Amino acid sequence: IDVEVGGGTAAGQPGEQQQIPEQFREFFRQFPFFGDPGQGGGQGQMQPMPEPRRQGVGSGWVYSADGYIVTNAHVVADATRVTVVLHDREVPEEVAATVVGTDPRTELAVLKVDVDRQLPFLRLGNSDNLKVAQWVMAVGAPLQLEQTVTVGVVSAKSRILEPDPTLPFRLGDIIQTDASINPGNSGGPLVNLQGDVVGINVAYASPGRVGNIGIGFAIAASTAQRVVPELMQGRQIQRGWLGVKIEDLNANLREFYGVPAGIRIAGIDQNGPASRSELQVDDIVTGVGGKPVRETYDLQREVADRAPGATLELNVMRNRQERTVNVTLGGLPSELTGLPAPTTPTPEEETAQWPLGIRVMEISDLTPQIGAEMGIECQQGAIIGINRDKGLVVRAVDANSPASGRVIPGDVVDKVNGNAVTSVQQYREQMDAAVNGDRDFVVLHLIRVVEGEVVTRVVDIELP
């Protein structure tokens, strides 16, 4: 499927089917919803590429027949509305999707669509059994070219992607492939010849230019196997937290500390779990419960894979003396999860029942602190960039609201079903009338700032 993506379909030339190796032809016979290569995106003719219809770009794949979809967290980050394009029928179908859960630390997200049928879905495979040089295919919508399939091999396993502005967290257990991955492939599946998803495309290396140079990366299926079921239940991924700063050792430092391998404790958070243990700065961690630790990611993975409250047994070298240090792990602080900080509602907001779970406040009551909680820039009684000192602004949207992901904190509510609202009382009256009216939906006229520009949005919200 395509997530927030417009564009056309790429088509092959007549006769190309004969050029495709038998193992690939067999794959497309088994999984026809990818389209038949050489047949113009399944239509049997060349298709022109229309102008893009949306701003967002991304891909995804159907995880289960009841409409759960997996994609990348950065694809849906800060999304105001998520639409997916399903390709299981002759005519592609656009369907509104709900963001069920995201986990920025693994770059995974789960969406949900409600349709009147069971959807064909892909099996999640076993990435642990992948071999270097094994054939794989990357499927997605690169550069808004829907249903594109590229072919390559597994170039390497267990890569680590360091943080950068596009991927703020360190990603480990990454699969490297030379199957072409480009902008728009994010969230699409990396599949083997049996049609099993062995990875989720996430990034590509392109030093100094835009476009693929044969180095693409995918999140291992083993990671998705742990994370996706939790996100489907709407749960935040719980991870252990040690509260230390760590660094790798080069050859000289390994000789200096007298260890063949290990990592150094460079700092201890004074309020973290490690501060309440015997662990010390300059300790060299060589293992966890007897399992070797050779680089920093080894320890990060061991900590993250354990639940808060678990005991971590660290094998430590201190002054060339081996010892064991036990630490009771804490829970990962919210500011390290990559998830938006929860807003703190006022006592009145806590007790009030808000129509459709959309909480509003008057613009005149805004403060810079409240704006920071909402993720917007504001001053006393005004939103920076919007020339309006009266009216209503969205303070929060409940997670189970049908408006979740489409109406966001900081939106100015201009109208409800075409009726102007300037006070909380007017908003409640109009929303209550809409919820109890004859229509199955309510329409909100919104104003928001997007990349410094003031834009208006009309959002239709289906009533539960």
N, C-alpha and C positions, 0 to 999 in steps of 0.2 A: 504494500500500500504506500501511498504518498501522503506525507503530512505537511499541510499548509503549502502545497506546491502546485503551481500552474505549469503549463507547457504542453508540448505535443509528444508524439511517439516517434521513435526512430525506426526506420524500416530498412530491411535488407534488400539487396538486389535479387531478381529472379536467378535461380540457379545456385544461390549461396548454400542452400540446404545440403547440396552434395559435397560442399567443402567442410562441413562440420563433422568432427570425429564421431564415431558410433557411440562412445560412452556419453557424449554430450547430448546427442539426439535422444538417447534413452532417458536421460534426465528430464528433458522437456516433454517427453511422452508421459512420464509419470506425474509431472507437476505442470499441467497445461495452463494454470492460472498465471504463469509467468509470461505467456504468449509463446508462439512458435517462431524461433529464429528463422529469418529468411522470408517471413510472411507478413512483414509490415505491422508488427505489434498485434498480430492475431487477426488483422482485417484483410489480409491478402492483397494489399495495395499500398503504395506510398502514401503517407499522411503528411500534409503540411504542418509545420510547427507554429501554432498560434502564439500570439503575444501572451506573456505571463499574466495571470489574473490576480495573483496575490503577492505579498511581500515576503512571507516566510518560505524557507526552503528546508526540506528534510524528507526522510524516508522512514519506513517502519515495516513490521511484519506481524501477521496475525498469529498470536500465541495459542489461542483456544477458540473453539467453534462458537462459543457464546459471546465473542466480540472483544476479547482482551487483546491489546496490541502493544508491542514493545518497540520503543524508539530510544533515542538519546535524551538525556536530561537537558542538554543545551539546546536541543531543537524546540522544546516547549517552555524553556525558561522565559519568564515575563510575558508569556502568551496572553493575549486578551481574548482570543478565540482560536480554537483548534478545529480544523476541518481535515478529514482524511478522504482520500479517493480510493474506493475499492475497485478492484479489477477482476472480480470473480464472475462478472457477467459480460456480455458482448459490449454493452454500453457502460463505461465507467460511471460509478455512482459517488457523488459527494455526500458525506455524512458528517454531521456535527459529532465531535468526540469530547469526552470528559477526561481531564487529567486525574487519574486515580491516585497516583503517587509518583514521586521522583526521589532519586538518590544521587545527588551531585558527586558524591565521593567515588561512585563507580560509573558515573555518566549514564545511568539507566533510568528510564521512565516507563510507566505503564498508562495506557489510555484505554477507554472503554467506549464502544459504539453499540447502540441498540438498533438492530435491524430485524426484519421479519423472517429470518432464515438462519440456518447454521452456516457458518463461514468455513471455507477450506483453510486449513492452518498448517503451519510447519512444525515439525518435531524439533525439540531442543536436543541436540546431539551431545556427544562426549568429547570435549576438547582435549581432555587428558590423553586420549588415544591418537590425537593428530600426530602425523609424522612430517618432518621437514621434507619438502619437495612433493607433498601430496597435493593433488589438484583440488582447487576450490573456486567458487564463483561468487562475486559480489553483485548483489541485486539492489537497485534503488533508482533514484531520480537525479542523477548528476546533472548540474546546470539546467535543471527543470526538464530534462529529457526522461519522461516517465517510462518505467518498466525496462530500464537498461540493465543488461547483464554483461559483466566483464569476467574474463577468465584468467587465472594465474595459479600459482602454487603457494604453499606455506613457505615463506622465506626463512622464518625463525620463530621461536616461541619464547615465552617468558621475558618479553621486552618490558622496559619501564619507560613510561612517558613522563617527563618532568613537567611541572606546572608552567603554564604560560598564560597570556591574557585570554585565550580562548578556552583553555582547559585549566581551571584554577587549582585542581588537586592532582597530586601525583597518582598516576594509574599504573598498576602492576599486572602481571600475568597477561600481557598483551601479545596478541598474535600479529606477526608481520607478514604481509603478503605483497606480491607484485601484481595481483589483480587490481586493475585501475580503480582508484577511489578518488573522487573529486567533490567539490562543494555540492551538497544536495544528497550525497550518499549517506550522510550521517543517520544512524539508526536503522539502516537497512541490514538484511541478513548476509552473512558470509556462510555459504552452504557447501557441503561436500557433494560428491556425485550421487549419494543416496538421498539427497534432499534434506538432510539433517542440518539444522543451524549449528555451526561450530563456533561462530563468532558474531558480534554485532559491530558493524563498521562505525568507526568513531573519529578517525583523523588520517591525515596523510602528510608526508614530509615534502616540502616544496621550498627549499631555500632560495629566497630572492626572486621568486616568480609565482604566478598563479597556475596551478595545474599539476597533474600527477607526473612524478618522475620514477614511478615503479616502486615506491616505498609507501605502502598503506598500512593502517593499523586497525585491529578489531579487538573488542572486549571478548575475552574467552567465555564460551558457553558455561563453563563451570562457575564463573562469577554470576551469570544470569540465573543459574539454577538455584543459587542461594538467595538472591535478592528479589527476583520477580515475584515469587509466591507471596512474600511479605508485602510488597507494594500492591499486589492485587487485593489484599485484605485492607488496604488503606493504612497500613502501619508504617511508622518511621523505623528505619533500620537502626537497631540498637548495637552499638559498638563499645568495646572496652576502651579505656583511656588510661595511659600510664603517666602522662604529664612530665615528659623529659624532652630534652633536645639531644639529638644523636648525630654522629658523623662517621663516615667510612674511614678506614685506615689504608694508607698506601703501604708499599713494601717496607719502607724505612720505619714507619711507625709500628708495623707488625713486629719487626725485629726489636724495636725499642721496648715494646710492652711484653715481648716474649710469647706471642700467640701466632699460630699459623693463619688464623682468620678471626674476625670479630669486628665489633663496632664500639665506638667510644661514647660514654655518657658525657655530653658537653655542657649540660645544664639541667637543673631540676626545678620545675614549677613549685614555688613555695606553697601553693595551695593545692597542688596535685596529689594524686595517690602515692606517687613514688616518694614524696617528701615525708610520708608517714611510715616508710620502710627503712631498711638498712642500706639501701642503694646510695652511692656517693658519686659526685662528679669525678671524672677520670677513671671510673670503673670501666673495664672492657667486658662487654657482654659477648660471650662465645656460643651461647646456646639458650634455648627455652625448653625446659623439661628434657634435656638431653638431645634435642634436635638442633643441629648446627645453625648458627647465625653467622653468615658470611658478609652480608651487606645490610644497610639500614632498612631496606624494604622487607627483609626477612622478619625483623622485629615488628615493623609496622603491621605486617600481615597477621602475625601471631596475636598481637594485641587486638586488632580490629575484628578478628574472627571469634573472639571470646566475649561473652556477655558481661555487662557491668556486674560487679560483685564476685566474679571469678578470681581464683588465686593463680597468679602467674609465677612459675618457678624459673628464675633466671640463673643461668650458669655464668659466673662472673670471675674474671681474673683481676685481682687487686694486689699491687706490689709483687707481682709474679706468684701470688698465692691464689689457688683456686678456692672458690666458696660458692655457696648457694644462697640466693636472696629471694625471699617470697614477697610478692606485692599483691595486695587486693585491689583489683582494677576498679576505677570509677566509670561513670558514664561519660561519653564524649560530650563536651559542652556544646550548647546550641549554636554558638558562633562559629564552631568548627565543622558543622554539618553541611554548610553550603545552602541550607534552606532559609527562606525569608524569616526574619525575626518576628515572632508573634506580637501583635499589637496588644496593648493593655487597655481594655475597655474601662470606661468610667463606671461607677456603681450603678448609675441609671441605665447604662447600656447592658450591664450584667443582668439586671432584672427584667429588662424590657423584652418583649417578643417582637421581633422584626419581621415584616412580611418578606417571605422568600429568603430570609436570612441575610438580607442586605442592610447593613447598619450605616446610618448616615449621621452627620452632624452639620451644624451651620458653619459656613466658611468664617464668619466673624469670630468663632470660638477657637480657631486654629492657633497653634503656637509652634515655634520651630521644633520643640521637643516632640509634639504630636506628629508633625510632618516627618521627622526622622523615623519615628516608629512606623509610619505608613509608607516610607520609602519615597517621599516627595520633598521638594524644596519649597519651603514656605516661610513667611514671616508672620508677625502677629496679625491675625485676621485676614490673611491673603495668601494665595498660591502664586509663587513666582512664575511668571510667564503667562498667567491668565488674568486679564484685566476685569476682575469681578470681586467685589468685597461683600456681596450678599448672595445668598443661595445655599445650596447643599453640596457637601462633598461626601463620598463614600469613605467611611472610617474602616470598615472591615466587611468581609464576605465569609459566611460560615462555610466550612469545608464541605458539608453535605448539601449546600445550596445548589439549585439548578443553574444559578448564575456564576458559580465558581469557575474561574478561569476566563470568564467573558466580561464580567464587571470586576474592576480591580480597585484597591484602595487608592484614593487620589482622584478618581473620576468625579467630575462635577455633574450632578443630576440636574438636567435642564427641564425635561418633561417626562411625565408618565402617561403613556397612551395618548400622547399629543397634548396633554394638559400641563401647563407650566406649574412648577412647584418651587417655592422660595423659602418654605419653613418646614420644620420636621412634622408639624401637625398636618399641613397640606400633603406632604409626602405620604404619611400614614393613611390619610383619607383616600388618596388616589390609588395607592397600592392595594388597600383593602377592597376598594371598589373593583379594581382590575382582577384580583384573585377570586372574588365572588361573582364576577361578571359572566357573560355568555361565551367569551373567547377562551381558547385553551392556551393562550399565551399573553404575555404583557410586553409592551414595547417601551424601551427607555431611550431617550435622547441624552447622550453623554458628551461631555467636553473633557479632553485630556491633553496633556503635553507629551509629544512623542519626538524625541531627539531635538528638543528645543522648539518644535513647531506645535502650535495649537491646532488640534484636529477635532472634528465632531464625529461621533459614532452613533449609529442606530443599532441597538441590540434587541433582538427578540428572544424572550426567555419562555420556554415551555413550562406550563404549570405542572407540578407533580400530581 
